[in-house]
Amino acid sequence: MAMSIAALYDMKLRPELKEVMIYEPPAPHEPVGTSFMHPSTADDLAKRTATMMAWASYSDDKLGRTADSLNSSTVAMAARTSSGSGRDFDRFYQAKMADASILSEKYL
């Protein structure tokens, strides 16, 4: 299983997939996987969908939840910034996107 997950992360660095699978957030954050992207346009949503479809295709739909599914959940909760808990999740999301040490990975 660990090899399968590592292969998914390696996919993001392939030249033909990097543009689709890497998200460049506003400064001061460094590039991260698209699971950290809060889609605000149809193009953003298409980019996230393309990443998930590439992973599903690679695994023949055998991976129920990929390793960065928690990122997607956190992004969704952080989107609710109008409430107290939404602001808390937004701060958590910003911190995790900045260090990406727990939820996902960083790219050089």
C-alpha positions, 0 to 999 in steps of 0.5 A: 500500500505504501508503494501505491501511495508513493506512486500517486505522489510521484505522478504529480512530478511527471512533466505531463501531469505537473501542471494539472496536479500542482497548485500554486497558491498565493504568496507566501505559500509554495506549490502544493498538490491540488487537494489544497486548492479551494476551487473558485472557478470552473477551471479550478474545479476541472483541475481538481477533478483532473487530478482525482481522475488521474489517480482513479485511472492509475489505481483502476478505482481501487483506492477508496480514499487517497492519502490527501483526502484530508486536505480536501475535507479541510479545504471544504471546512475552511471555506466556511470562514463566516462562522467561528469554526470556519475561521478556525479551520481557515487558520488550520488550513493556512498553517498546514498549506504553509508547512504541508508536513502532516496533510500532504507534501511540498514540492521544490 
